[in-house]
Amino acid sequence: MSASALLDDARRHLVGVPKEGLGEEKHSRFRGDRIVRIGEAWHVGVLLLTDDAALATAEVLRAADAGRRGYTAESARERAARREWALRGGFDEGEVAHVGWSVIDVDAVDAGGSSGPLAMVDGVVQVKWSSAGGYMPLEEYLRERILLLT
């Protein structure tokens, strides 16, 4: 089965499951740094599925006020600031924002190539489910992930 067919089938099974926000960074001298909503998608492991595209996940934030906290690590301070950017950009407090995602070229995968975490290996669409992990069949991966969501 092709990647596009597997992803279309997954979308049919995800109807009724809540989607999460897709965000994009905006920088303005007047409005400040913020992460604005540009769409929504189902979060299926390493994939984000919109109604007509597949995206590879990257940074996942939960919008929140940075508050006045002491941080032992600069990375924690930066992450808190980015959570506040999402809040400032229009995400509700506690809402998930996916940022830095990339579009997967599903046609390239169907043609025998690879894109993002997807690849055609020996005629079977595979997904690399973690940076340290190996590939597994996309059909099996989607089945497991959708079961967890529904």
C-alpha positions, -999 to +999 in steps of 0.1 A: +000+000+000+013+035-008+021+061+017-007+084+004-032+056+008-021+048+043-022+084+054-057+089+038-069+058+057-054+072+089-073+105+084-106+086+080-099+068+113-090+101+131-123+119+123-136+131+157-102+130+174-092+165+185-065+183+165-036+203+179-024+237+167+003+243+141+023+274+149+048+296+131+073+321+146+067+357+138+092+385+148+082+421+148+098+452+162+064+465+172+045+434+182+074+414+196+082+378+191+053+354+190+041+320+177+009+324+157-016+297+147-015+288+111-035+256+111-042+224+130-033+187+127-037+154+143-005+145+163+003+109+154+037+102+169+064+116+147+038+127+122+013+156+120-016+150+097-036+178+083-066+173+060-044+174+030-007+171+041+017+151+062+043+170+083+072+158+104+070+169+140+097+191+156+092+213+187+061+208+208+051+236+232+023+241+256+013+278+257+019+293+292+029+325+310+066+325+316+061+340+350+089+351+372+109+320+380+145+313+387+160+289+362+191+268+367+196+264+330+195+289+302+176+263+280+148+262+306+145+300+304+144+299+266+118+272+266+096+292+290+100+323+268+089+303+237+058+290+256+050+326+263+054+335+226+027+309+218+004+325+244+011+360+230+005+347+195-031+336+202-028+301+216-049+296+248-032+288+281-022+251+282-029+246+245-004+226+224+015+244+196+037+225+171+065+247+158+093+240+133+075+211+116+084+203+080+063+191+051+068+155+040+068+149+003+045+119+002+047+116-036+085+112-033+080+084-008+054+067-031+079+069-059+104+049-039+123+076-021+122+092+013+111+124+029+113+133+066+107+102+087+091+083+059+109+060+034+101+033+009+122+003+019+120-029-002+086-019-015+071-012+020+065+023+034+085+027+066+086+053+093+116+062+115+098+066+148+128+081+167+162+096+159+179+067+176+154+040+165+151+021+133+124+019+107+091+001+111+062-004+087+041+027+085+008+007+084+016-009+118+029+024+133-003+042+123-025+014+136-008+015+170-008+053+173-044+057+162-055+031+188-038+052+215-056+083+203-091+068+200 
